[in-house]
Amino acid sequence: MSQILQRMDQARMSGLHRRLAWAAGLGIFLDGYDLVIIGVALVQLHSLWHLASNQIGWLGSAALAGSFVGALAGGRIADRLGRKAIYIIDLATFFVAAMLCGLSWNIDSLVIFRFLLGVGIGADYPLSATYMAEFIPARQRGAVITWAFGLWMVGAIVAGLVGYVFLYDAANGWRWMFILGALPALLVVYLRGTLPESPRWYLRHNQPEAAAAVVARLDPTITPDQMERILAQEKMVLPRKKMPLGRLFKPPYLRATLLVCLPWFLMDAVGYYLTVYTPLVLSHLGFRTHHAQVLGSAILNASFIIGYVPLALWVDRIGRIWPQILGFLGGGAALLAVALAAMHPDTGAVSPAGPVFSGSVLTIIFGSMLAAQIANSFGPGSTTYLLASEVYPTDLRATGHGFATAFSRLGAVISTFFLPAVARRMGTPHFLMLLAVLSACGGVLTWLFRVETARCPLEQEETVAERSAPTANPR
């Protein structure tokens, strides 16, 4: 193994490590803010613009469709031209598009700007994950990436609070919701401009001196003499053709691709519907006023921390696979409980707005939705993102994560564009049962294609044999 990579994996966490984690995490924060804020803005836009159901679907899925494009392109560019090549451009794209969303003049313009915003977000996903994974020491990698990814939910919580405040501005509140979300992107662009390129990428492109200079910043204890000896032992990497996208679907990476794509697809199919349309779902479950729906949504988003904190603390000890399996299965069981409770409205109450539930049934419904959120936050809500950054070699890491992100966004687009119509046809209780089944399937697929990566050095070179499910404790 490269001496430079060994020093990186064994280094202590430094100020530079923390700065790059914040730079990545704040980009993820913006994604969380954006996803939730569109659900709150739809509460106002539905009335202001008299939106039809298909228009709501377009608005809900436009950014996700853009994210599909951005993830595929961003990952490939990052593997070919470097991690920093578009690490700033993607956030600049987000900033401009978010400002334009706030200035939209009709449904068509807002859909276009939301798509462009999604391109920036989609490109940032594989870049942020790859960037963190390639810098953080092996023993802390899972925890740091999980903590950083948790800023997604912080963004979602902030969006709920901002949306709650601006609901009082019935005419232009939705504009300020978008514009305020753009402002943090300026800080992220500045912060990222001070960060170095990945040493792993430098090594794969035969630039050991550049890699060593970055490692010296990460580990100031390395003396100049030690660095000279390390460079003297560094072997040049034989040049080879760039790995095509199709390499993801052949041994030794097919198993990893199935692991990071299929469960993530199902997680987004279930999770994005429940996140984007939480206010609307709550309206069908007995929450009548807009403020009650938005406040309930904010509480559900805030509950993410209950599962997320234990995962961040333990993920490098217990691994990635079991939390993901338990999260999928626990979330499915909780959604099933919501569905069963929703089948028992108060027969003595009548409301033209829909079924009315007793206080005890509402408690069960909301408590079960909280349980589903906590289960997701302890498992697939974070582990899907983490696994995709660890299972591929350097030449394929950003490409693989980008493809997994794009594939998951197909699930998100289906969730936000098609599932509302399915929900109307099936009715809320039976539709929640469908979501419960999809969540359980995510747990089964994780078990079938499991590859544990906890505390293992990242793969720098392409392997020659198909990886199998590990049975030993992770290193």
C-alpha positions in Angstrom: 0.0 0.0 0.0 1.2 3.5 -0.7 3.1 5.1 2.2 1.2 8.4 1.5 -2.2 6.6 1.9 -1.0 4.9 5.0 -0.2 8.2 6.6 -3.6 9.5 5.6 -5.5 6.6 7.1 -3.5 6.7 10.3 -3.5 10.5 10.7 -5.3 12.3 13.6 -8.2 14.5 12.8 -6.9 18.0 12.1 -8.3 21.4 11.5 -8.2 20.8 7.7 -10.1 17.6 8.1 -12.8 19.4 10.0 -12.9 22.3 7.5 -13.4 20.0 4.6 -16.1 18.1 6.5 -18.0 21.3 7.1 -17.5 22.4 3.4 -19.1 19.1 2.3 -21.8 19.0 5.0 -23.0 22.6 4.3 -23.7 21.6 0.7 -25.8 18.7 2.0 -27.5 21.2 4.3 -28.7 23.1 1.3 -30.2 19.9 -0.2 -32.1 19.2 2.9 -33.4 22.8 3.0 -34.4 22.7 -0.6 -36.3 19.5 -0.4 -38.5 20.5 2.5 -39.0 24.1 1.5 -40.7 23.1 -1.8 -43.3 21.2 0.2 -44.0 24.2 2.4 -44.0 26.6 -0.6 -46.5 24.3 -2.3 -49.0 25.1 0.5 -49.1 28.7 -0.7 -48.5 28.1 -4.4 -51.4 25.6 -4.6 -53.8 28.4 -3.7 -52.0 31.3 -5.4 -51.5 29.7 -8.8 -54.5 27.3 -8.6 -52.2 24.4 -9.4 -53.5 21.2 -10.8 -52.3 17.8 -9.5 -49.9 17.3 -12.5 -48.4 20.8 -11.9 -47.8 19.9 -8.3 -46.0 16.8 -9.5 -43.8 18.8 -11.8 -42.8 21.2 -9.1 -42.1 18.4 -6.6 -40.0 16.4 -9.0 -38.2 19.1 -11.1 -35.2 19.5 -8.8 -35.0 15.7 -8.4 -34.9 15.3 -12.2 -32.1 17.9 -12.4 -30.3 16.0 -9.6 -30.3 12.9 -11.8 -28.5 14.7 -14.5 -26.1 16.5 -12.2 -25.1 13.3 -10.3 -24.2 11.4 -13.4 -22.2 14.3 -14.9 -20.6 15.4 -11.7 -19.3 12.0 -10.8 -17.7 11.4 -14.2 -16.1 14.8 -14.3 -14.7 14.4 -10.8 -13.0 11.1 -11.6 -11.5 12.5 -14.8 -10.6 16.0 -14.0 -10.3 16.0 -10.2 -12.6 16.4 -7.2 -12.3 20.2 -7.1 -13.0 20.6 -10.8 -16.7 21.4 -10.3 -16.8 21.4 -6.5 -17.3 25.2 -6.5 -19.3 25.4 -9.7 -22.0 23.1 -8.5 -22.8 25.3 -5.5 -22.6 28.5 -7.6 -25.2 26.9 -9.8 -27.3 26.2 -6.8 -27.1 29.8 -5.6 -28.1 31.3 -9.0 -30.9 28.9 -9.5 -32.3 29.4 -6.0 -32.4 33.1 -6.4 -34.1 32.7 -9.7 -36.7 30.4 -8.1 -37.6 33.3 -5.8 -38.1 35.6 -8.8 -40.2 33.1 -10.8 -43.2 34.6 -12.6 -45.2 31.5 -13.4 -45.3 27.7 -13.0 -43.2 27.1 -16.1 -40.3 29.4 -15.0 -40.3 27.9 -11.5 -40.1 24.3 -12.9 -37.1 25.3 -15.1 -35.3 27.0 -12.3 -36.0 24.1 -9.9 -34.5 21.7 -12.5 -31.3 23.9 -12.8 -31.1 24.0 -9.0 -31.3 20.2 -8.9 -28.4 19.9 -11.4 -26.2 21.7 -8.8 -27.4 19.6 -5.9 -27.0 16.4 -7.9 -23.4 17.1 -8.8 -22.6 18.0 -5.3 -23.7 14.6 -3.8 -20.9 12.4 -5.3 -18.4 15.2 -5.0 -19.0 15.8 -1.3 -19.1 12.1 -0.4 -16.0 11.2 -2.4 -14.1 14.2 -1.1 -14.8 13.4 2.6 -14.2 9.6 2.1 -10.8 10.2 0.5 -9.5 12.5 3.2 -10.9 11.2 6.5 -8.8 8.6 8.4 -10.2 5.1 8.2 -11.1 4.7 11.9 -13.2 7.9 11.9 -14.5 7.9 8.3 -17.9 6.6 8.9 -18.6 8.8 11.9 -17.4 12.0 10.1 -19.4 11.4 7.0 -22.5 10.5 9.0 -22.1 13.7 11.1 -21.7 15.8 8.0 -24.6 14.1 6.2 -26.7 14.8 9.2 -26.6 18.5 8.2 -29.2 17.4 5.6 -31.7 17.2 8.3 -30.6 20.4 9.9 -31.4 22.0 6.6 -34.8 20.3 6.5 -35.5 21.6 10.1 -34.4 25.1 9.2 -36.6 25.0 6.1 -39.6 24.0 8.2 -39.0 26.9 10.6 -38.5 29.4 7.8 -41.6 28.1 6.0 -43.6 28.4 9.2 -42.7 32.0 9.6 -43.3 33.1 6.0 -46.6 31.3 5.8 -47.9 34.6 7.3 -46.9 36.4 4.1 -49.6 34.9 1.9 -48.6 36.7 -1.2 -44.8 36.5 -1.3 -43.7 34.2 1.5 -42.8 31.5 -0.9 -40.4 33.8 -2.7 -38.4 34.5 0.5 -38.4 30.8 1.3 -36.3 30.2 -1.8 -34.1 33.3 -1.6 -33.1 32.7 2.0 -32.1 29.2 1.0 -29.6 30.6 -1.5 -27.6 32.8 0.8 -25.7 30.0 2.7 -24.4 28.8 -0.7 -22.1 31.9 -0.8 -20.4 30.8 2.4 -19.9 27.3 1.1 -18.4 28.5 -2.2 -15.9 30.6 -0.2 -15.0 27.8 2.1 -14.5 25.3 -0.6 -12.2 27.6 -2.5 -9.6 27.2 0.3 -9.5 23.3 0.1 -6.9 21.1 -1.7 -7.4 18.4 -4.3 -7.7 14.8 -3.1 -4.3 13.1 -2.6 -5.8 9.8 -3.8 -6.7 11.4 -7.1 -3.2 12.9 -7.4 -1.7 9.5 -6.9 -3.9 7.9 -9.5 -2.7 10.5 -11.9 1.0 10.1 -11.1 1.4 13.3 -9.1 2.9 11.9 -5.8 4.6 15.3 -5.0 1.3 17.1 -5.1 -0.3 14.3 -3.0 2.5 14.5 -0.4 2.1 18.3 -0.1 -1.6 17.8 0.8 -0.8 15.0 3.3 1.8 17.3 4.9 -1.1 19.8 5.5 -3.2 17.0 7.0 -0.5 15.7 9.2 1.9 18.4 10.3 4.0 15.9 12.4 5.6 14.6 9.2 9.1 16.0 8.9 10.7 17.0 5.5 13.1 14.0 5.9 10.2 11.6 6.5 8.4 13.0 3.4 11.5 12.5 1.3 11.7 8.9 2.3 8.0 8.4 1.7 8.3 9.9 -1.8 11.4 7.7 -2.6 9.3 4.6 -1.9 6.3 5.8 -3.8 5.7 3.7 -7.0 4.5 5.2 -10.2 1.1 4.0 -11.3 1.0 2.4 -14.7 -1.3 4.5 -17.0 -4.4 2.8 -18.2 -7.6 3.8 -20.0 -10.3 5.5 -18.1 -12.8 3.1 -16.5 -16.1 3.2 -18.5 -19.5 3.5 -16.7 -20.2 -0.1 -17.6 -17.4 -1.2 -15.3 -19.9 -0.7 -12.4 -21.9 -3.6 -13.7 -19.2 -6.2 -14.0 -17.1 -8.1 -11.4 -15.7 -7.1 -9.1 -18.0 -4.2 -8.6 -21.5 -5.6 -9.6 -22.3 -6.7 -6.1 -21.3 -3.2 -4.7 -23.4 -1.5 -7.4 -26.5 -3.5 -6.5 -25.9 -2.8 -2.8 -25.7 1.0 -3.2 -28.3 1.4 -5.9 -31.3 -0.8 -5.1 -31.8 0.0 -1.4 -31.1 3.7 -2.0 -33.7 3.7 -4.8 -36.3 2.3 -2.4 -35.3 4.6 0.4 -35.8 7.6 -1.8 -39.0 6.3 -3.2 -40.5 6.0 0.3 -38.6 8.8 2.0 -39.0 11.6 -0.5 -42.8 11.2 -0.7 -43.0 11.3 3.1 -40.7 14.3 3.3 -41.8 16.5 0.3 -45.5 15.8 0.9 -45.5 15.6 4.7 -47.9 18.5 5.1 -50.3 17.0 2.6 -50.0 13.5 4.2 -50.8 15.0 7.6 -53.8 16.8 6.1 -55.2 13.3 5.2 -54.5 12.0 8.7 -56.5 14.5 10.7 -54.3 17.7 10.8 -56.7 20.4 9.4 -54.9 23.7 9.5 -51.9 24.7 7.4 -49.9 25.7 10.5 -50.7 22.4 12.2 -49.4 20.5 9.1 -46.2 22.6 8.8 -45.5 22.4 12.5 -46.2 18.6 12.5 -43.8 18.3 9.6 -41.1 20.3 11.4 -41.5 18.0 14.5 -41.1 14.9 12.3 -38.0 16.3 10.7 -36.5 17.3 14.1 -37.0 13.7 15.3 -34.3 12.6 12.8 -31.7 13.5 15.4 -32.9 10.7 17.8 -31.7 8.0 15.4 -29.0 9.9 13.7 -26.8 10.7 16.8 -26.5 7.0 17.9 -25.6 6.0 14.3 -22.9 8.7 14.1 -21.4 7.5 17.4 -21.5 3.8 16.6 -21.3 3.4 12.9 -17.6 2.7 12.8 -18.1 0.0 15.5 -21.2 -1.7 14.4 -20.7 -1.2 10.7 -23.0 0.1 7.9 -25.1 -3.0 7.0 -27.0 -3.9 10.2 -28.1 -0.3 10.8 -29.4 -0.1 7.3 -31.3 -3.4 7.5 -32.8 -2.5 10.9 -33.7 0.9 9.7 -35.6 -0.4 6.7 -37.4 -3.0 8.6 -38.2 -0.7 11.5 -39.5 2.0 9.2 -41.7 -0.5 7.4 -43.2 -1.7 10.6 -43.9 1.9 11.8 -45.6 2.8 8.5 -47.7 -0.3 8.7 -48.9 0.9 12.2 -49.8 4.3 10.7 -51.8 2.6 7.9 -53.7 0.3 10.3 -54.5 3.2 12.7 -55.7 5.4 9.7 -58.3 2.7 8.9 -60.2 3.7 12.1 -61.7 7.2 11.7 -64.2 8.5 14.3 -67.5 7.3 13.0 -69.4 9.8 15.0 -67.7 12.8 13.4 -68.3 14.1 9.8 -66.1 16.5 7.9 -66.1 17.4 4.2 -62.3 17.7 4.4 -61.9 14.0 5.1 -61.9 11.5 7.9 -61.8 12.7 11.5 -59.8 10.7 14.1 -60.1 10.6 17.8 -57.3 11.9 20.0 -56.0 8.4 20.8 -55.8 7.4 17.1 -54.1 10.7 16.2 -51.5 9.9 18.9 -50.9 6.5 17.4 -50.6 7.9 13.9 -48.2 10.7 14.8 -46.2 8.5 17.2 -45.8 5.8 14.5 -44.7 8.4 11.9 -42.1 9.6 14.4 -40.9 6.0 14.8 -40.6 5.6 11.0 -38.5 8.8 10.8 -36.2 7.6 13.7 -35.7 4.2 12.1 -34.8 5.8 8.8 -32.3 8.2 10.4 -30.6 5.4 12.3 -30.2 3.4 9.1 -30.7 4.0 5.4 -31.2 7.8 5.7 -27.4 8.0 6.2 -25.9 4.6 5.4 -26.9 4.6 1.8 -25.0 7.8 1.2 -22.0 6.5 3.2 -21.7 3.1 1.6 -21.7 4.6 -1.9 -18.6 6.5 -1.0 -16.6 3.5 0.2 -17.2 0.5 -2.1 -15.3 1.6 -5.2 -11.7 2.3 -6.1 -10.4 5.8 -6.7 -10.9 5.7 -10.5 -14.6 4.8 -10.0 -15.5 6.3 -6.7 -17.1 9.6 -7.8 -18.6 7.9 -10.9 -20.0 5.1 -8.8 -21.4 7.4 -6.2 -22.8 9.6 -8.9 -24.5 6.7 -10.6 -26.0 5.5 -7.3 -27.2 9.0 -6.5 -28.8 9.3 -10.0 -30.4 5.9 -9.7 -31.8 6.9 -6.3 -33.2 10.1 -7.8 -35.2 7.9 -10.2 -36.9 6.6 -7.1 -37.3 10.2 -5.8 -38.9 11.3 -9.1 -41.3 8.4 -9.2 -42.1 9.2 -5.5 -42.8 12.9 -6.1 -44.4 12.8 -9.5 -46.3 9.5 -9.8 -46.9 8.4 -6.3 -49.3 11.3 -5.4 -51.7 9.9 -8.1 -51.3 6.4 -6.8 -52.0 7.6 -3.3 -55.3 9.2 -4.4 -56.4 6.0 -6.1 -55.4 3.7 -3.3 -56.4 5.9 -0.4 -54.0 7.0 2.4 -54.1 3.8 4.5 -53.5 1.3 1.7 -50.9 3.6 0.1 -48.9 3.6 3.4 -49.1 -0.2 3.4 -47.4 -0.1 0.0 -44.7 2.2 1.3 -44.2 -0.2 4.3 -43.6 -3.1 1.9 -41.1 -1.1 -0.2 -39.2 -0.3 3.0 -39.0 -3.9 4.0 -37.7 -4.8 0.5 -34.9 -2.4 1.1 -33.8 -4.4 4.2 -34.0 -7.7 2.3 -31.9 -6.3 -0.6 -29.3 -4.9 1.8 -28.9 -8.4 3.3 -28.6 -10.1 -0.1 -25.9 -7.8 -1.5 -24.1 -6.8 1.8 -20.5 -5.6 1.6 -19.2 -4.2 4.9 -16.7 -1.3 4.7 -16.4 -0.1 8.3 -12.9 0.9 9.3 -11.4 -0.6 6.1 -8.9 1.4 4.0 -10.5 2.7 0.8 -9.6 0.8 -2.3 -7.1 2.7 -4.3 -6.5 0.3 -7.2 -9.0 -2.0 -9.0 -9.3 -5.4 -7.5 -9.2 -8.7 -9.4 -11.7 -10.8 -7.6 -15.4 -10.5 -6.8 -16.0 -9.4 -3.2 -18.2 -11.5 -1.0 -20.2 -10.7 2.1 -17.7 -10.5 5.0 -18.1 -12.7 7.9 -15.2 -11.5 10.1 -15.2 -8.3 12.2 -14.3 -5.2 10.2 -10.7 -4.0 10.7 
